[in-house]
Amino acid sequence: MIAAYLDSTNLKAEARQEDIRILCEEAAGCGMAAVCIQPWRLPSARDYLAGSRVKLCTVIGFPLGAEASATKVFSARQALIQGASELDMVINIGALKDKDYSLVKQEIKSLLSLKQEYDFGLKVIVETALLEKAELGIVTRLVSESGADFIKTSTGFSTRGVSLEDIRIIKAHKSEDLKIKASGGVGEIEFALQLINAGVDRIGSSHAAALVKEYRQRGGLLKG
């Protein structure tokens, strides 16, 4: 069932309370993996999802990743206090470009340290659109070594979203335990199925409900 792969997402600045309610109710009704929303919407989304198995996800350092590590940790803690069970954190892309790999890895570990107090999953957004192939390989290894749960391709706010080539490179450099979340530009069922067949574990999409509907219409087969 494709719904189990989907994080139904609404990170638009102009999203209304009603939009978030519909997002959550659709996700619960379809049995999606999670909803991903802006941090300040967490309390209401938590209420909308009460009694369902859908995880509550929010973003940290979004969409540029350029805040100080301490700011990201503070934001993460606040999100966890408000009920988030998954965090999608944008890395410091500038630091990666500077080859300051210790900063990138330490930032991830700083957020992971919160697992001593809270039960949550960490997805690390690397924004593949802004990376050269070699940089994507390097950051995939860094994320693997850090112990994060997922590497996530994109914010959906850059020059492009995920590509199948991104997934190929990530798979070639990741550890066995690191999962992959593909996101950005996943609005067609054929592409979603191609990503699943390529080995992704989760897909973030602002068209998740439509993907589930089309998947059911074509008979519910996980093949592109």
N, C-alpha and C positions, 0 to 999 in steps of 0.2 A: 504493500500500500504506500503510494507516494507521500501521503500526508505525514507519515512518520519521519520523512526526511526534511520536512519543511519548517523553517522559521518564518512565520508570517510577519512582515515588517512594515511599520509606518514610522519613519524618522523625519517626515516632512515638518518644517518649521510651522507651517500653516495648518497642521492637523488639528482637528477639533475633538472635543471630548466624545462626541457622537461617533466620530471615525474610529476612535480607540475602542469604544464599546463594541462596534460592529466587528472590528478586527479580532477582538478577544472571543466574541461569541461564535464567529466563523471558525476560529482555530479550535475552540472546544468542541464544536459540533462535528468537525472533520477529524479530530484526533491528531492535530499537528504536534510537532515536537515542542515548539515554543512560539511565543510572540516576542518581537524585538521592538522596543519603543524608547523614546527619550526618557531620561531619568525622572523628570518631574511628573511623568504620567504613571509612575510605578504604583502609588497607593490605589488609584482608581482601577488600574488594570488588575491588580491583585484581587480586588473585590469582584471584578467581572469574571475572573478565572477560578474563583473559589469553588472547590469541589471537583475541578477537572484535573487531568494529569498534565496539562500543558504547562511548560516551564515559562517562567517570567525572566526575560532577558532585557538588558539595557546596554548602552554604549558608554565607553569611557574614553576621554581624549578625542572625541569625535567632532568633525571628520578629519582633522589635520594631524593629530598626534603630537602637537608641538608644545603642550604644557609641560611643566616640570614634573618629574616623577612623583614628588611629594603631593602635588595637586591631583594626580591620577589616583594615588593611593587614597587620599581623602575622599575623592568622588566615589571610588569603589566601595569604601566602607559605608558611606551614606546610602549607596544603592543597596547594599546587602542588608543594612538595617531596615530599609523600606520593603524588603521582601524579594529582591532579585535572587534568582538561583543560577543565572548565567551572566557573565560579563564579556562583552566584545570590546577589547581595548586596542586602539590604534597605536602602533609603535611610533617612536620618534624617527621619522623617515630621514630627517636631516642628519641625525647622528649616524644612521646607517650609511648615508651617502659620504659622510666624513670618515667612514671606516672606524667609528668609535663603537666597536662591537661590545665592549665591556659595558658601556652605558645601556645599550639596547637590552642586553641579557640581564643586567641588574634591575632594570625597570620591570621586566617581566617577573623576575623573582620577587620583587617588592610586592607586587600584587598577589603572587602566589602565597606569600607569607600570611595573607589574610585567611588562608585555609586552616590555620591553627585555631581560628575563632568561628569561621563560617563554613558551611557546606555549599560549595558552588563550583561551576565549571568555568574555566577561563579560555576564551577564544582570542587569539592574537591576530589582529588585522595588519597585513603587511603592505597593502595597496599595490598590487602587482603592476598596475598601469604605469607606475612611476619608477619601476625597477628594471634594470637590465637583467638579462638571463642569469649572468654570474651572480648578481646581487640577490636574486630570488633564491638561488641555490644556497648562498651563504646564510641568508636570514632563515631559510627553512631549517638548516642545521642548528642555528642558534635557538630557534623556538623548540626544536626537538630536545636539545640539551637542557633547556630551562625546566622542562617538566610540565609545560602548559598542556591543556587538554586538546585544543584545536589550533590549527593555523587557518586563518580566514583570508580569502584572497583580496577582498575589496570593500570599500565603504559604500559604493554606489554613487558617490559624489565626485569622482575623479573623471579623467578623460575617457575611460572605458571601464567595463566590469570584467568579470572572469572570462578567460578563454580556455579552451581545451589544452592549449600549449602550456598555460600556467599550471594546470593540473599535472601534466606530464613531468614538468620540471620539479614540482613539489614532490611528487611520488618518487622521483629518482634520488632525492636528497633527504627525505624525512625518515625518522625512526619508525619502527613498526607500530609503536603505541600511539603516535601522534595522529589525530584525526584531521580531516579536511572539511572546511566549510567553504562552499563556493557561493559567491554573491555578486550582485551588480549585473543588471541586464538580463536576468533570467525571467523572461516573460512568456516564453513559448515552451510547450510541453516537450517538443522534440529535443530542444536544447537541454532541458532539465533531465530527460532520460539519458541523453548522451553523457552528461556529467555524472549521473549515478553509475552508468556502465563504465565510466572512466575511473571510478573508485572513490568518489566523494561520499562523505558520511552525513552531511547536512547541506541544505541549500537555503540561503536567505533570499526571499523574494517579496516584493510589494504586490505581486500578482498571485500569491499562494492559493487563494480560494479559487481563482480561475483555473489554475493548474490542476487542482484536485478535480474540478468539474470536468475539464477536458479529459483527464486521465480516466475518469469513470465512464465517460461517453465512448472512449475507444476500447473499453473492455477490461481495463485495469491490468495491463501487462507492463512490467518494468523493463521494457526493451525499446530502444530508439529505432 
